[in-house]
Amino acid sequence: MSISIPSIISKPAAIIAAVIVVLLFIGYRFFFGAAAVEILTVQQGSVEELVHGPARIRARVPVSVSSRFAAEILDITVDIGDRVHAGQLLVRLDDRDLQARTSASRAMLARAEADLALAGSNEQRDREVFEKGYISRAAMEATSTLRRLKQAEVTVAREEVSYAATQSEHAMLIAPMDGIVTARLAEAGDNAAPGAPILRIVDPRTLQAVALIDETVAGSIRPGMPATIRKRTGGSSAGRVSRIQLEANAAAREFQVEVDFVEPPARFAIDQEAEVTITTGRQKGIVIPLTALRQQESGRDGVLAVRSGRAVFQPVETGVSDGKRVLVKTGIKSGEQIVRNATGIKPGSRVRAKAGE
């Protein structure tokens, strides 16, 4: 039996070709069959401890502008959103009745003063004749009593004139402080009732968010702690805890926490809804992004550790979170590699680093 040279050469070539095919297949499965993921090397870090709660925007010292007497409103010079200054005219009331009352009071005072002068003159005359024995003591005392009565009438008349003049001064309602008009509750032509608010004014420097904080976490809050105030309409502002109420809501078991704005917001509305986040501290340890966490059907938290090219579920115990990152107490160590975003990656599947990593 004869063996040709080409057949001898073809066997090694066939073996080499088979090896190449196998290597290509393995390479294809590894590079193209594996999911491309972002791989993160676990490191030490720190996470802020945060306390959240719903809040409403309020002013520490709101001021209501109202009339002291019943009168028609002639004019309101400001509107909602206007800035006002202390001493600025805000509302003008009809004071014609007050002017008439003031004139009548002055006339009554003039009459009372005239009666007092006459009574004083009579008392002086009767005292002279009493000392000479021409009138009785009873007559002298009657004259003195009448003089004292007229003196009392003068005092009452003067008080009435002062009161009427003071009321007339309050026909012009002025701003008691610098601030912004937040409410206009009446219009020109309306009848103002005593004590009924016509305008409301707040000083933007006294604005604050009053948050409701669950009693289970309220104990970690202290005055002076930094906070963030986020309005429902959008935008956030820096704040600082100024006061913690010492009475809890009996039904909701919540404490009121007052957070002052560091800088007054450009736009606001009283009783506007907001969300307050208070930074109560910071914890150090292994920190990973929240996206790296996944949960088993049993409810156990874990991460996908990258080991030998596969994503392996590794249970972990987590701690505080700032909404973006979370502290890991146990389960992984610094230097281990995990999948940054565990969404859509099944435990046990092959993974590889994305190009460029």
C-alpha positions, 0 to 999 in steps of 0.5 A: 500500500503506497501513501502519497506525500500530499496526503501526509501533508494534508493531515497536519493541515487539517488538524491546524484548521480544526484548532483555528475553527475551535479558537474562532468559535470560542472567541466568538462566543466570548466576545460576541456571545457575552453581554457588553457591560460597564464594569465597576471596581468597588472602592471606599467612599462616603454617603450622606445620611438624609432625612426627607419630608413633605413641606409647605412654604410659609413666612415666619412673620406674616402681616395682615393689613386691616381697618380699625373701623367700618368704612368704605374702601376708596382705593388700594394702591398695590396688588399681589406680587408688588414689593412695598416699603415701610411707610408706603400708602397701601389703602385709603378709606372713606373717613368722612364720618370720622371727620364729622365725629371729630368736629362734633367731639371738638365742639363738645370739648369746647362746651365742656371747657366753658361749663368748667370755667363757669363752675370754677368761677361759681366755686370761687365765689361761693367759697368767699361768701361761705367763709363770711358765713353767708351760705351753708357748708352744704351749699358750698359742697354742692358747688364744689361737686358741680365743679368736679363733675364739669372737670370730669366732663372735660376729661371725657371730651378730650379723650373723645377728641383724641380717639376720633383724631386717631381713628382719622389717622388710620383712614390711611393704611400704610405698610408696617415693613418692607415686604411683598404683597402675597394676598389682596382680599378686597377691592375698591368699593368694598366695605372694610370690617374692623379686623378683616384682612385687606392685604397680606404682606410677608418679608421674603427674608423670613420665608421657610419650609415647614416640613413634617418629619416622621418621629422615627428619624426626627431625633437625628435632626439638629438646628443648623443642619444644612438642607435642600428645599425643592418646590413642586413647581420646580427648582431647589434652594439651600436651607438650614434647620432653624427650629424643631417643634417639641410637640408631635402630631398625635395621629400621624406621629410626625414633628414639624421642622422649620427650615429657613431659606439661605437666600429668599427664592425669586418666586414663591407662594405661601402654602406652596408644597415642597420637599425638604431633604436634611443632611444629618451626617455622613457614613464611610465605607464601601459605596456603590451606585444604586443601579448596581443593586438587584433583588432576588425573588426572595427579596434579598439584595445583592450585586452582580460580581464579575468572576471568570467572565460571568456575572455572579449574584453576590448577596450584600447588606446595605446601609444608608443611601443618598438616592444615587449611591448606597453604603454596603456593610457586608458582602463585597470588598474593595477591589472586587469588580461588579456590574455597574447597571444590573438591570437586564443582566441575568446571574450566571450569564457571560459578560465582558467590559464595554469597549473603551474600558 
